[in-house]
Amino acid sequence: MAKPARVQRKVLPNVVGMNLQAAQDKLQATGFYVLNDKDATGQGRFQVLDRNWVVTQQTPGAGQKLPTDTLITLYAKKYGE
């Protein structure tokens, strides 16, 4: 049986202004894998093509030192909205 990965504390990067795919990639490269995406317009749309969406907000906010198993929610809208 494999040992569970040890949870570390790392500084959460700022991904606001990035396309959703690049933001997810950056967070995962930093060690944050518990990610959730939401439509920032409140319309409840699904982000099918992540590269067509821009992150407008993230919670928790960037710069905090957090456990890497913290849920990170990215709010995004389609480019041009």
N, CA, C and O atoms as a GROMACS GRO file, in nm:
protein
  324
    1MET      N    1   0.085  -0.119   0.000
    1MET     CA    2   0.000   0.000   0.000
    1MET      C    3   0.089   0.124   0.000
    1MET      O    4   0.181   0.136   0.081
    2ALA      N    5   0.060   0.217  -0.090
    2ALA     CA    6   0.141   0.338  -0.103
    2ALA      C    7   0.114   0.433   0.012
    2ALA      O    8   0.002   0.445   0.060
    3LYS      N    9   0.220   0.500   0.056
    3LYS     CA   10   0.205   0.601   0.160
    3LYS      C   11   0.142   0.726   0.101
    3LYS      O   12   0.173   0.764  -0.012
    4PRO      N   13   0.052   0.791   0.176
    4PRO     CA   14  -0.003   0.917   0.126
    4PRO      C   15   0.108   1.023   0.121
    4PRO      O   16   0.197   1.025   0.205
    5ALA      N   17   0.100   1.111   0.022
    5ALA     CA   18   0.198   1.219   0.009
    5ALA      C   19   0.189   1.311   0.130
    5ALA      O   20   0.080   1.338   0.181
    6ARG      N   21   0.303   1.358   0.175
    6ARG     CA   22   0.307   1.449   0.289
    6ARG      C   23   0.261   1.587   0.244
    6ARG      O   24   0.308   1.640   0.143
    7VAL      N   25   0.169   1.644   0.320
    7VAL     CA   26   0.118   1.778   0.288
    7VAL      C   27   0.223   1.880   0.327
    7VAL      O   28   0.273   1.880   0.440
    8GLN      N   29   0.255   1.968   0.235
    8GLN     CA   30   0.350   2.075   0.261
    8GLN      C   31   0.276   2.208   0.264
    8GLN      O   32   0.160   2.217   0.223
    9ARG      N   33   0.344   2.310   0.315
    9ARG     CA   34   0.289   2.446   0.310
    9ARG      C   35   0.372   2.523   0.208
    9ARG      O   36   0.495   2.527   0.216
   10LYS      N   37   0.302   2.585   0.113
   10LYS     CA   38   0.370   2.663   0.009
   10LYS      C   39   0.296   2.793  -0.012
   10LYS      O   40   0.178   2.806   0.022
   11VAL      N   41   0.366   2.890  -0.069
   11VAL     CA   42   0.305   3.019  -0.100
   11VAL      C   43   0.220   3.003  -0.225
   11VAL      O   44   0.266   2.954  -0.328
   12LEU      N   45   0.093   3.045  -0.215
   12LEU     CA   46  -0.001   3.036  -0.327
   12LEU      C   47   0.031   3.145  -0.429
   12LEU      O   48   0.029   3.264  -0.396
   13PRO      N   49   0.061   3.105  -0.554
   13PRO     CA   50   0.093   3.206  -0.656
   13PRO      C   51  -0.030   3.282  -0.703
   13PRO      O   52  -0.143   3.234  -0.689
   14ASN      N   53  -0.007   3.400  -0.758
   14ASN     CA   54  -0.113   3.480  -0.816
   14ASN      C   55  -0.134   3.435  -0.960
   14ASN      O   56  -0.042   3.443  -1.042
   15VAL      N   57  -0.255   3.388  -0.992
   15VAL     CA   58  -0.285   3.344  -1.128
   15VAL      C   59  -0.394   3.429  -1.193
   15VAL      O   60  -0.439   3.398  -1.304
   16VAL      N   61  -0.437   3.536  -1.126
   16VAL     CA   62  -0.538   3.626  -1.183
   16VAL      C   63  -0.480   3.691  -1.309
   16VAL      O   64  -0.367   3.740  -1.309
   17GLY      N   65  -0.560   3.691  -1.416
   17GLY     CA   66  -0.518   3.748  -1.543
   17GLY      C   67  -0.461   3.644  -1.639
   17GLY      O   68  -0.439   3.674  -1.757
   18MET      N   69  -0.437   3.524  -1.590
   18MET     CA   70  -0.385   3.416  -1.676
   18MET      C   71  -0.501   3.341  -1.739
   18MET      O   72  -0.612   3.343  -1.686
   19ASN      N   73  -0.475   3.273  -1.852
   19ASN     CA   74  -0.581   3.187  -1.903
   19ASN      C   75  -0.594   3.069  -1.807
   19ASN      O   76  -0.499   3.032  -1.739
   20LEU      N   77  -0.713   3.013  -1.803
   20LEU     CA   78  -0.746   2.912  -1.702
   20LEU      C   79  -0.652   2.792  -1.708
   20LEU      O   80  -0.611   2.742  -1.603
   21GLN      N   81  -0.618   2.746  -1.828
   21GLN     CA   82  -0.528   2.630  -1.840
   21GLN      C   83  -0.390   2.662  -1.782
   21GLN      O   84  -0.333   2.582  -1.708
   22ALA      N   85  -0.335   2.778  -1.817
   22ALA     CA   86  -0.203   2.818  -1.766
   22ALA      C   87  -0.207   2.835  -1.614
   22ALA      O   88  -0.111   2.800  -1.546
   23ALA      N   89  -0.317   2.888  -1.563
   23ALA     CA   90  -0.331   2.905  -1.418
   23ALA      C   91  -0.331   2.770  -1.347
   23ALA      O   92  -0.263   2.752  -1.245
   24GLN      N   93  -0.406   2.674  -1.401
   24GLN     CA   94  -0.410   2.540  -1.342
   24GLN      C   95  -0.271   2.476  -1.348
   24GLN      O   96  -0.227   2.414  -1.251
   25ASP      N   97  -0.203   2.491  -1.460
   25ASP     CA   98  -0.069   2.435  -1.475
   25ASP      C   99   0.027   2.494  -1.372
   25ASP      O  100   0.105   2.421  -1.311
   26LYS      N  101   0.020   2.625  -1.353
   26LYS     CA  102   0.109   2.692  -1.257
   26LYS      C  103   0.081   2.645  -1.115
   26LYS      O  104   0.174   2.618  -1.039
   27LEU      N  105  -0.047   2.636  -1.079
   27LEU     CA  106  -0.082   2.591  -0.944
   27LEU      C  107  -0.034   2.448  -0.920
   27LEU      O  108   0.020   2.416  -0.814
   28GLN      N  109  -0.053   2.362  -1.019
   28GLN     CA  110  -0.010   2.223  -1.005
   28GLN      C  111   0.142   2.213  -0.998
   28GLN      O  112   0.195   2.132  -0.922
   29ALA      N  113   0.212   2.294  -1.074
   29ALA     CA  114   0.358   2.295  -1.070
   29ALA      C  115   0.409   2.339  -0.934
   29ALA      O  116   0.517   2.299  -0.891
   30THR      N  117   0.331   2.422  -0.865
   30THR     CA  118   0.367   2.469  -0.732
   30THR      C  119   0.332   2.366  -0.624
   30THR      O  120   0.383   2.373  -0.513
   31GLY      N  121   0.244   2.271  -0.658
   31GLY     CA  122   0.207   2.166  -0.562
   31GLY      C  123   0.062   2.167  -0.520
   31GLY      O  124   0.020   2.084  -0.439
   32PHE      N  125  -0.017   2.261  -0.574
   32PHE     CA  126  -0.160   2.268  -0.541
   32PHE      C  127  -0.239   2.192  -0.648
   32PHE      O  128  -0.240   2.231  -0.764
   33TYR      N  129  -0.305   2.084  -0.605
   33TYR     CA  130  -0.379   1.998  -0.699
   33TYR      C  131  -0.529   1.995  -0.672
   33TYR      O  132  -0.604   1.941  -0.754
   34VAL      N  133  -0.574   2.051  -0.560
   34VAL     CA  134  -0.717   2.050  -0.528
   34VAL      C  135  -0.776   2.179  -0.582
   34VAL      O  136  -0.780   2.281  -0.513
   35LEU      N  137  -0.822   2.172  -0.708
   35LEU     CA  138  -0.865   2.292  -0.780
   35LEU      C  139  -1.012   2.282  -0.820
   35LEU      O  140  -1.062   2.174  -0.851
   36ASN      N  141  -1.079   2.397  -0.819
   36ASN     CA  142  -1.217   2.407  -0.861
   36ASN      C  143  -1.228   2.529  -0.952
   36ASN      O  144  -1.164   2.631  -0.928
   37ASP      N  145  -1.310   2.519  -1.057
   37ASP     CA  146  -1.332   2.631  -1.150
   37ASP      C  147  -1.477   2.674  -1.142
   37ASP      O  148  -1.567   2.590  -1.132
   38LYS      N  149  -1.500   2.804  -1.146
   38LYS     CA  150  -1.637   2.856  -1.148
   38LYS      C  151  -1.648   2.966  -1.251
   38LYS      O  152  -1.552   3.038  -1.279
   39ASP      N  153  -1.766   2.979  -1.309
   39ASP     CA  154  -1.797   3.085  -1.404
   39ASP      C  155  -1.811   3.216  -1.326
   39ASP      O  156  -1.901   3.230  -1.243
   40ALA      N  157  -1.722   3.310  -1.351
   40ALA     CA  158  -1.721   3.438  -1.278
   40ALA      C  159  -1.843   3.523  -1.309
   40ALA      O  160  -1.872   3.617  -1.236
   41THR      N  161  -1.916   3.493  -1.418
   41THR     CA  162  -2.033   3.573  -1.453
   41THR      C  163  -2.157   3.529  -1.376
   41THR      O  164  -2.259   3.597  -1.380
   42GLY      N  165  -2.149   3.415  -1.308
   42GLY     CA  166  -2.264   3.364  -1.234
   42GLY      C  167  -2.362   3.284  -1.320
   42GLY      O  168  -2.468   3.245  -1.272
   43GLN      N  169  -2.327   3.260  -1.446
   43GLN     CA  170  -2.416   3.187  -1.537
   43GLN      C  171  -2.403   3.035  -1.522
   43GLN      O  172  -2.482   2.961  -1.580
   44GLY      N  173  -2.305   2.990  -1.444
   44GLY     CA  174  -2.290   2.846  -1.420
   44GLY      C  175  -2.240   2.767  -1.538
   44GLY      O  176  -2.261   2.645  -1.544
   45ARG      N  177  -2.174   2.832  -1.633
   45ARG     CA  178  -2.123   2.762  -1.751
   45ARG      C  179  -2.002   2.677  -1.714
   45ARG      O  180  -1.931   2.707  -1.618
   46PHE      N  181  -1.980   2.571  -1.791
   46PHE     CA  182  -1.863   2.487  -1.773
   46PHE      C  183  -1.751   2.538  -1.863
   46PHE      O  184  -1.776   2.580  -1.975
   47GLN      N  185  -1.630   2.533  -1.814
   47GLN     CA  186  -1.514   2.577  -1.890
   47GLN      C  187  -1.462   2.458  -1.971
   47GLN      O  188  -1.372   2.387  -1.927
   48VAL      N  189  -1.519   2.439  -2.089
   48VAL     CA  190  -1.484   2.323  -2.173
   48VAL      C  191  -1.343   2.341  -2.230
   48VAL      O  192  -1.261   2.250  -2.220
   49LEU      N  193  -1.315   2.455  -2.290
   49LEU     CA  194  -1.181   2.485  -2.343
   49LEU      C  195  -1.116   2.586  -2.249
   49LEU      O  196  -1.139   2.706  -2.261
   50ASP      N  197  -1.035   2.536  -2.157
   50ASP     CA  198  -0.978   2.621  -2.052
   50ASP      C  199  -0.898   2.739  -2.106
   50ASP      O  200  -0.890   2.844  -2.041
   51ARG      N  201  -0.838   2.724  -2.223
   51ARG     CA  202  -0.756   2.832  -2.279
   51ARG      C  203  -0.840   2.950  -2.327
   51ARG      O  204  -0.785   3.057  -2.355
   52ASN      N  205  -0.972   2.933  -2.338
   52ASN     CA  206  -1.061   3.041  -2.382
   52ASN      C  207  -1.114   3.124  -2.264
   52ASN      O  208  -1.196   3.214  -2.284
   53TRP      N  209  -1.069   3.093  -2.145
   53TRP     CA  210  -1.118   3.159  -2.024
   53TRP      C  211  -1.003   3.228  -1.952
   53TRP      O  212  -0.891   3.177  -1.949
   54VAL      N  213  -1.032   3.344  -1.893
   54VAL     CA  214  -0.932   3.418  -1.817
   54VAL      C  215  -0.974   3.421  -1.670
   54VAL      O  216  -1.091   3.443  -1.638
   55VAL      N  217  -0.878   3.399  -1.582
   55VAL     CA  218  -0.904   3.398  -1.437
   55VAL      C  219  -0.920   3.543  -1.391
   55VAL      O  220  -0.832   3.626  -1.413
   56THR      N  221  -1.033   3.571  -1.326
   56THR     CA  222  -1.060   3.706  -1.276
   56THR      C  223  -1.045   3.717  -1.124
   56THR      O  224  -1.030   3.826  -1.070
   57GLN      N  225  -1.049   3.602  -1.056
   57GLN     CA  226  -1.038   3.601  -0.910
   57GLN      C  227  -0.996   3.462  -0.865
   57GLN      O  228  -1.024   3.363  -0.933
   58GLN      N  229  -0.927   3.455  -0.752
   58GLN     CA  230  -0.894   3.326  -0.694
   58GLN      C  231  -0.917   3.334  -0.544
   58GLN      O  232  -0.895   3.437  -0.481
   59THR      N  233  -0.962   3.222  -0.488
   59THR     CA  234  -0.975   3.213  -0.343
   59THR      C  235  -0.916   3.080  -0.299
   59THR      O  236  -0.941   2.977  -0.362
   60PRO      N  237  -0.838   3.082  -0.193
   60PRO     CA  238  -0.788   3.197  -0.119
   60PRO      C  239  -0.700   3.286  -0.206
   60PRO      O  240  -0.659   3.248  -0.316
   61GLY      N  241  -0.671   3.404  -0.155
   61GLY     CA  242  -0.591   3.500  -0.229
   61GLY      C  243  -0.444   3.461  -0.236
   61GLY      O  244  -0.394   3.385  -0.152
   62ALA      N  245  -0.377   3.513  -0.336
   62ALA     CA  246  -0.235   3.485  -0.359
   62ALA      C  247  -0.149   3.539  -0.245
   62ALA      O  248  -0.186   3.632  -0.174
   63GLY      N  249  -0.031   3.477  -0.231
   63GLY     CA  250   0.069   3.525  -0.136
   63GLY      C  251   0.063   3.460   0.000
   63GLY      O  252   0.153   3.478   0.082
   64GLN      N  253  -0.042   3.384   0.026
   64GLN     CA  254  -0.055   3.317   0.154
   64GLN      C  255   0.021   3.185   0.152
   64GLN      O  256   0.027   3.118   0.048
   65LYS      N  257   0.079   3.147   0.265
   65LYS     CA  258   0.145   3.017   0.277
   65LYS      C  259   0.040   2.919   0.328
   65LYS      O  260  -0.006   2.928   0.441
   66LEU      N  261   0.004   2.824   0.241
   66LEU     CA  262  -0.108   2.734   0.269
   66LEU      C  263  -0.066   2.589   0.253
   66LEU      O  264   0.030   2.558   0.182
   67PRO      N  265  -0.138   2.497   0.320
   67PRO     CA  266  -0.116   2.354   0.294
   67PRO      C  267  -0.150   2.325   0.148
   67PRO      O  268  -0.245   2.381   0.094
   68THR      N  269  -0.072   2.239   0.085
   68THR     CA  270  -0.092   2.210  -0.057
   68THR      C  271  -0.221   2.134  -0.085
   68THR      O  272  -0.258   2.119  -0.201
   69ASP      N  273  -0.290   2.086   0.019
   69ASP     CA  274  -0.419   2.019  -0.003
   69ASP      C  275  -0.537   2.114   0.017
   69ASP      O  276  -0.651   2.070   0.027
   70THR      N  277  -0.511   2.245   0.021
   70THR     CA  278  -0.616   2.346   0.032
   70THR      C  279  -0.693   2.354  -0.100
   70THR      O  280  -0.634   2.348  -0.208
   71LEU      N  281  -0.826   2.366  -0.091
   71LEU     CA  282  -0.909   2.385  -0.210
   71LEU      C  283  -0.885   2.526  -0.264
   71LEU      O  284  -0.903   2.625  -0.193
   72ILE      N  285  -0.844   2.533  -0.391
   72ILE     CA  286  -0.824   2.661  -0.459
   72ILE      C  287  -0.935   2.675  -0.563
   72ILE      O  288  -0.950   2.589  -0.650
   73THR      N  289  -1.013   2.782  -0.553
   73THR     CA  290  -1.121   2.807  -0.649
   73THR      C  291  -1.079   2.920  -0.742
   73THR      O  292  -1.038   3.027  -0.698
   74LEU      N  293  -1.090   2.893  -0.871
   74LEU     CA  294  -1.058   2.992  -0.974
   74LEU      C  295  -1.188   3.036  -1.041
   74LEU      O  296  -1.264   2.954  -1.092
   75TYR      N  297  -1.211   3.166  -1.040
   75TYR     CA  298  -1.328   3.224  -1.105
   75TYR      C  299  -1.281   3.278  -1.240
   75TYR      O  300  -1.185   3.355  -1.247
   76ALA      N  301  -1.349   3.237  -1.347
   76ALA     CA  302  -1.303   3.276  -1.481
   76ALA      C  303  -1.422   3.316  -1.568
   76ALA      O  304  -1.535   3.274  -1.545
   77LYS      N  305  -1.392   3.397  -1.668
   77LYS     CA  306  -1.492   3.432  -1.769
   77LYS      C  307  -1.425   3.420  -1.904
   77LYS      O  308  -1.303   3.420  -1.915
   78LYS      N  309  -1.508   3.408  -2.008
   78LYS     CA  310  -1.454   3.396  -2.143
   78LYS      C  311  -1.386   3.528  -2.181
   78LYS      O  312  -1.430   3.636  -2.142
   79TYR      N  313  -1.278   3.516  -2.258
   79TYR     CA  314  -1.212   3.636  -2.309
   79TYR      C  315  -1.315   3.721  -2.383
   79TYR      O  316  -1.398   3.669  -2.457
   80GLY      N  317  -1.307   3.852  -2.364
   80GLY     CA  318  -1.396   3.944  -2.433
   80GLY      C  319  -1.525   3.974  -2.359
   80GLY      O  320  -1.603   4.057  -2.405
   81GLU      N  321  -1.549   3.908  -2.247
   81GLU     CA  322  -1.672   3.935  -2.171
   81GLU      C  323  -1.648   4.044  -2.067
   81GLU      O  324  -1.740   4.080  -1.994
   0.00000   0.00000   0.00000
